[in-house]
Amino acid sequence: DGIYGSNRYFNVNFIYLSTGSFSNYPSAISSSTVTIIDQEPGTFNWSVTSLSAYETGSTATVSLNRVSGTYGTVVANIHYSSSQGTISPTSGSAGTITFPNGSTTQQFIINLTDDLIDEVDDQIYYTVSSFTTDAGTAFTGSNGTLVLTLIDNETGSISFSNGSNTIYENTSSFVLW
């Protein structure tokens, strides 16, 4: 039904008919409880919505959590984009996360690559974009986007093109080359 909740129950009771048909079978069961088992695949949220990591050639790991249902196998598709339009500092960072039936948490590993370029910090957005499931419709929760701030580890350098400069004492300003 697409609505997470607990199992639901209802009773079916057979009542006495005017013809007396149940009175002829005193050992027959005249009522039964029916259980409707809730089978929702769940809602998916990142364990955190922001994360910072240095561009050091290591990894960053974050959890994707499954709440409000754990029925069926669900494959969450992860897509990413960058604030700078390039994702060179990461590799293998998009893809899928598979949740087996009953599973509530899976790890997502982001490989960080040191590009050896002095640049501004980059923000990479990881979004749970779609699902493949054998058990109904899965949903992205309110924490469906993770923002990774990739902190650049290179430092800029300043150098002169000319190792020697001359200035006269009455000069108020000058440019070094």
HELIX and SHEET records of a PDB file:
HELIX    1   1 PHE A   22  ASN A   24  5                                   3    
SHEET    1   A 2 ARG A   8  ASN A  13  0                                        
SHEET    2   A 2 SER A  31  ILE A  36 -1                                        
SHEET    1   B 5 THR A  90  SER A  91  0                                        
SHEET    2   B 5 THR A 105  LEU A 112 -1                                        
SHEET    3   B 5 THR A  59  VAL A  67 -1                                        
SHEET    4   B 5 THR A  43  TRP A  46 -1                                        
SHEET    5   B 5 PHE A 139  THR A 140  1                                        
SHEET    1   C 5 SER A  50  TYR A  54  0                                        
SHEET    2   C 5 THR A 145  ILE A 151  1                                        
SHEET    3   C 5 ASP A 122  THR A 133 -1                                        
SHEET    4   C 5 VAL A  74  SER A  82 -1                                        
SHEET    5   C 5 GLY A  95  PHE A  99 -1                                        
END                                                                             
